[in-house]
Structures are given as C-alpha cells and as structure tokens.
Amino acid sequence: MASHTLPDNAVNAAPQFDRLFDLPRAAADCRVVVAMSGGVDSSVVAALAASTGAEVIGITLQLYDYGAATGRKGACCAGDDISDARKVADRLGVAHYVFDHESAFREEVVERFADDYLEGRTPIPCIRCNMGPKFTDLLRMARELGADCLATGHYVQRRESPTGAQLHRALDPARDQSYFLYGTTQEQLDFLRFPLGGLPKPEVRQLAGQFGLAVAAKPDSQDICFVPDGDYAAIVMKVRPEGVRPGNIVHSQTGAVLGQHKGIIHYTVGQRRGLDIGGLAEPLYVIALDAASAEVRVGPKALLAVASARIIETNCIGPLPSEGLTAKVRSLAKPVPVVLEGTLGQGASCTIRFAAPEFGVAPGQAAVLYHGERVVGGGWIASTTPA
C-alpha cells in the first residue's frame, strides 16, 4: 500500500478517523477511493482517509469544458476546481486521476435539465448527477480499482443495521444533503462512505486548516455547477433554442388572459415575482405550467394547496415502515407527515397523501420520504391533486 506525506501539523487521531470509514479490515490493508471535486469537503475526506493509513486514490470527474470553466470559483468538477483537487492530492501524497465525463454529463444531466424546463417541470440536476455520473460511474471505477469503499464529501450519515446500511440525515441540519441522495440504491450504500455526516461545517474547515490544505477557506459552491450565475433560462435557450416559445399568462379560475411571457422556462410553480401583471386586486402565483399550450396559469395562493402527489421512478432504501412517514417536497422544506399509497421502490409509481395541505409542490421536483432521521426513499413528482 502507498505511504502518505501528511503535514506535520495534521491532527494525529487515526483511530478516530478509522471509524468514519468503517473499513472491513485494518486500514493499512485497505484501499479507499475518494471522489474529489476540488472543494473543501471532499479534500478533507481525502485527508481523513490518508490519515488512517489506507491507500487512497482520488478521482475527479471533469463534467464540463475545462477551458470555458477555467477561473470559475465555487463550482465543482471543472477549471480551477480540478487544479485544486490535484494540489490537495499532491499535498497528501495520494494518487489522483481525472476522467472526462463531459459527454455523459451533458446528455444525462444538462440536456435532461433543459427538456424538463421545456415540459413545464422544475428539475433538480444535482439528483440526476448523483444517480448517474457521481455514483454509478464512480462506483464502477472504484470497484475496478479494487477499492474497499468509495468516500465522498456529502453531508449525510451511513449507519449499519441488521438489515444493511441505512442512510440518515446529517448531524448538522443546515448542511444536510440527504434530499439529494434518495436515489442511492442499497448496493451503492453498502459500498459508500460519508465521513463528514457527523461533523459540523466549521469543524470540517478547521480540519482542512490542520491538514494544511490550501482550500481551507475556499467558498462553498452555491449554484448548480453548470449554471454559475443562476440564469437557468439562459442554459435552456442555449441547449434547446428551438423549444422556447412565447405564450399567454392566464388566470386559472376565470381563463382571462392577463399578459404574455417569453417562455414557460422562466417560471416555476409557486412563483410570485416576475409575472409582470400588476394592477390586480390580490397577489397571484404560478399555479401550473402547460407546455402544450405554452400557458402560464396563475391564481391566488389558496390554489397552490395540494392534497396529494403522484411520484414516479421511485427508490426504496431499507425496510419500509407502515406508519410515521414524512416527506420533503423541496430541498429546503421541512418534512411533513404523509401516508404512502402504493408500492415504493424498483421504479414503481405511487402516491403520497399529505396530512395537511402542502403548498408549492412542483412537478419535476423530488419527494423524499423519511422515517425519523432515516431516508426511506422517494421519487420524482409527476403530478399533484389540489386540496
């Protein structure tokens, strides 16, 4: 196994770090592959893995054009971020490989993102990326390299149970990323490790400083990696220019035409600002988007209330409890009580019924089911039923 050149000022607590990786045997006899995006989180994971004495291999997926992204800060998997990952690997004395996944990422994530917007859905490309390039492809690479596990910088917790590994929310609620990982399969979860799930972010940055990593103060990524300025519509128009067409803004109750728009890609269910239909007696919200007629349908907030949602392409992690389920229908929403109707998992479709009307449930988003802190699974919201 390879030796590592950890900095002299690195924390000396290898046994403590061993438990973060739950290695199957002595660390010195193990090989750990680390997904390195170039950010502080994955860099600390690499340092923690190296400190255990295991052989560490860092892998970075180049997901979009290196030249076009050079100089961009706070994204991942391109430009300066690849350079930062390489510098961290050099600092730690571990192997580092970069694989070009631009074509697959464009097809599986970027083009799907554009198509979803054109069809009136509100997509979450980070989940698509986790389901595809980040986990499916990285896990395959890690196994081909003979690794004992694949470690990432995600803020979730993996806990062993009599029925297999379980996925739990992160200790720090403000950093929890479990919503984005509901599509993780049991087989993947058995091989994955999330060493940061039980740590608060300030402690992670402190560790980065103790390990002497240059990325210790690097800003966290805020936007979708391929939409650095937050202008989603611009990406859609670039990828699918032929699909963008103007239409009417219509009142959901009266059918009155209240204005025009330049494309439904500029709107999402629950949106209030940016409608440009002033002079009305009450505030109006986007209630629905009709791609076929290119209509943006608006109405009072009460019309946003949803009684149930049909979810598709579902995944289930571990045993499914008969009661006590909650669901998040947006990444920043709080879990709310639901009842599951139908089968969850293996790509099946089912319905979640809310205990109380839920607002702003947008097709294209994910509905993620929890039992306490455990992630049970979830699926894509295909349609909703008004309350």
N, C-alpha and C positions, 0 to 999 in steps of 0.2 A: 504494500500500500504506500501511497505517496506521503511524504512528510510536508508539513506546512510551516511557513515562516511567519507566525503570528507576531504582532508587535509586542515589545516588552511591556507596554502599559495595558495590554489586554487583560480583561478580568480572568482570574485563574480559578475557574469553577467548573471544570469539565464534567464532573459527576452530575452537577445540577443541570447542565445542558444536555447530558445524555438522555434524561427523562423527557426532554422536549421533543426528542425524535423517536422515542420508543423503538429503539433498534432491536432486531431479533437476536443479536449476539453481541459479543464485545465490540465496541466501536472501532477498535483498531483493525478488526477483520471485516468491516462493513464499507460499502461504497454508497455515498449519498449524492444524488443529482439534485442540484438547486436551480430552479427557474429564476434567472437573474434579469430583471427588467432595466436595471440601472438606477433604480430608486433606493432610498434608504432602507426600506423594509426588506426587500429581497437581499440587499447587501449584508444586512445584519444576520439574516438567516444563513447566508454563506459563511459568515464569520463564526456563528454559533456552531455550525456543522463542523467547520475546520477545528474548532477548539475541542471537540470531543475526541479527536484523533482519528476519525474516519477519513477515508479517501473521499475527497469532494471534487465533483465536476460541475462547473457552472454552464448552463445553456441559455442563450438568448435567442429568441425568435425575432428576426427582422421582419416586421409586419407591413411596413410601407416604405416608400422610396427614401433611401439613405440621404441622397444628395438634397432632395427637396426639404427634408426634415432637419438637416444639419443646423445647429444653432438653436433649435427649439428647446425650451426648458419646460419641465413639469409634465411631460407626456410619458411615453414608455415605448421601448422596442424600436427606436429609430434614432438617427443622428447622434447628438451628444450622449444620449442615454446608453447607447451601445458602447461608446467610448468609456463612459463612467463604469459600466459593468466590467469592462476589460481591465480598467485600472484597479478596481476592487479585487478582482481575481489575482492580478499581479501582486497586489499588496499582501494578500493572504497566501500566496504561493500555491494556488489551485489551478487546475486546468480550466480553460474557458473556450467554448465553441459558439459560433454564431451561425444560425441556419436561416436561409432565405425562405420565408413563408409568405412573401408579398402576394403572390398569385392566389394562393388558397385563402388568405385573409380577405382579399378583395372580393372573391367570389362568395365565400361563406358568411362574411360579416358586412362589408361595406355595401355590396350590391343588394343584399337582403335588407339592409337598413333603408336604402333608398326605395326599394319596392314596397316595404311596409308603409312608409310615409305616403307613397302614391296611392295606396289602397285604403288610406284613412286610418291606419293604425299608428300607435305611438311605440316604436321599438326600443329595445334595450340591448344594444350591440355588445355590451360587456358580458351579458349572459351567453350570447351566441359565441363569443370568443372563448369563454371558459369551457363551453360544451365542445368546441371544435379545436382550434389550434393549441390553446393553452393546456388542456388536459388530455384530450385524445391523442394529439400528436406528441406532446411532451412525454406523456406516459409511455407511449410506444418507444420513443427514443431512449428513455431511462431504462426500460426493460432490455432493450437491445444492448445497452452498455453494461448490463449485468448489475444494475443498481439494486440495493435493498429497499429503497424508497425514493420518492420524489418530494422534495420540500419546497414550499412556496411562501411568499410573504403575506398571504391573505390573513385577515383578522377573523378567524373562526377557530373553534375548538374541535378537535377529534378525540373522542373518548371511546375506550374499549367497553364492550358489554358482552354478556353471554351469547347474544345473537349476532355479534360482529361489531365493527366500528360504527360509531354514531357521529353525526355532525351536529354541533351545538353552536349557539351564538357566542360571539367573543365576550371576554370578560368586560371589556370597555364598550358600553353600548354606543358611544359616539363613533367608534371605529368599526363596529360590526359589519361584516360583508356577507353574512350568511344568505341574504336575499339573492345575491348574485350567483350562489353556488348550489341552488336547489336541484339543478340538473345533474349533480355528481352521482354516479352510479355506485352501488355497493362495492363492486370490484375495484373501481377507481379509489374509493375512500379507504379501502384496505391497504392500498399502496401509498397513499398521500400522507404528508405530514404538514402541520401548520404550527410551527414553533412559536409564533407571535400571538396566538389566540388568547393566551392568558396574561398578556402583558399590556400595560397602558402605553400609549404612543410616546409620552415623554421619556419613559424608561428605555424604549427602543432607540430613540435618538441619543440618549446617554450612553447606551451600549456602543452605538456607532462611533461616538467620540472616544470611548475607552479602547476600541479596537483600532483607532487611528484611521478611520475611513473618511476620505475626502467628501463623501456625500452626506455626512452627518447633518449638515444644515440645508441640504437640498430641499426645495419646496415639494410638497406632495402634488401629484397630478390631480387636477380639478375637473377638467373637461374630458369628454370622450377623446381617446388618443388621436383619432383622425379628424376630429373637429376641434382644433385647439382654441378657436375664437368663439365657440358656442353657436356658430351660424349653421344649424343643421340644414336649413333650406338650400344654402349655397352648395353643400355637398350633394344633395339630391339633384339639383339642377345640373351639376357637373357630371354626375354619373348617369342620370336618366333625363336629359334635357327634353326629349320628345314626350315625356309623360306629364309634364307640368302644364296645366291649363286653367284659365280663369273660370269663375262661376259666380253664383249668387250667394249672398248671406240671407238666409230665410228664417223667419220666426217659426219655431217648432209648433206652436199652438194655432196661430192664425194663418200660416202659409204666406204671409206678406213678405215681399222682397224688401229687405232693409238696406241693402248695399251690395257691393261687388268685392270680390277678392281676386288675388293673383295666383291662387293655387291652394288646395287644402293642405299642402305640405307645411304651410305657415301656421297651422292651428293644431290644437290637441284638446281632447275632451276635458272640460273643467276650466279652460282658459277664459279670462275675463278681459284682460288688457289687450290692446292692439286690434280691436274689432272695427274701429273707425265707424261706429254707428251711433254717434252722440245724439243728444236731444230727446232721449227716451225717458219715460217716467220712472223706470226701475232699471237697475243694473242687469245686464244679460250675460249669460255664459255660453260657451260652446257645449251643446248637448250631444251632438252627433256629427259625424262626417260621412257624407255619401259620395264615395269615389265615382260611382257610375254616373251620377247627375252633376258631379262637381259642386255639390251644395255643402255649405257650412250652416248647420242648423243650430240656432241659438234660442235661449229661453231663460226664464227665471231660475234661480238656484234650486228651487224645490224639484225641478225636473231632473236634476243630477242624481237624485236619490235612487239607489239601486237595491233591489231585494235579493238578487242572486246573480251569479256569473257562471257561464259555461267555460270550462278550461280544457284545453286540448294538449296533445303530446305530453302527457303527464309522466312524472317520475316519482317513485316512492323509495325512501331510504329507511330501511329497517322496518320493524313491525308497525302496523297502522293501528293506533288506538281507536276504540269505539266511541269515545267522547272526549271532551276537553280540548278540541282543536281550535286554534286561532289562525288567522290568515293576514298576511300583509299584501296589499294590492298595489303598493308603490314602495320604492326603496326607502323613503323617509317616513312612511306611515307607521303608526303603531299597530301591532297585531290586534285584531278584533275577533270576537267569538263567531264561529261558523259551524254549520252542520254539513258534512260531506254526503252527497247523494251520488251513488255510483261507485265505480272502481278507479282507484288511484294507482298509477304506475303502468309500466310496459307500453307507454304511448297511448293509453286509453284516454277517452274523454269522460268528464264527469262534471257535476255541478256543485258549487259551494253556495249555501244559503246563509245570508248574514242574519245574526240575531237582531240587529237594528239596522235601519237603512244606512248604507255606506255611500259616500259622495265621491265623485271624480274617478270612477272606475273606468279606465280607458282600455279598449281593445288593443292588443299588441303588447301591453304590459304583462308582467308575470304576477300570478297569485301564488304566494309561497306559504305553505302550511307548517305550523309549529305545534308541538305538544310541550308546553312549558318552554324551556330553552332549546329543546331538540328540534332540528329541522326534519320534518316528516317527508317533505317533497313539495311538489307543485306543478304548475303548468302555465301555458300561455292563455291569457284571457281572449276568448274568441268573440263572445257576445255577452250582453247583460239584459236583465229583466228589470224594468222600472219598479220602484217601490209603490 
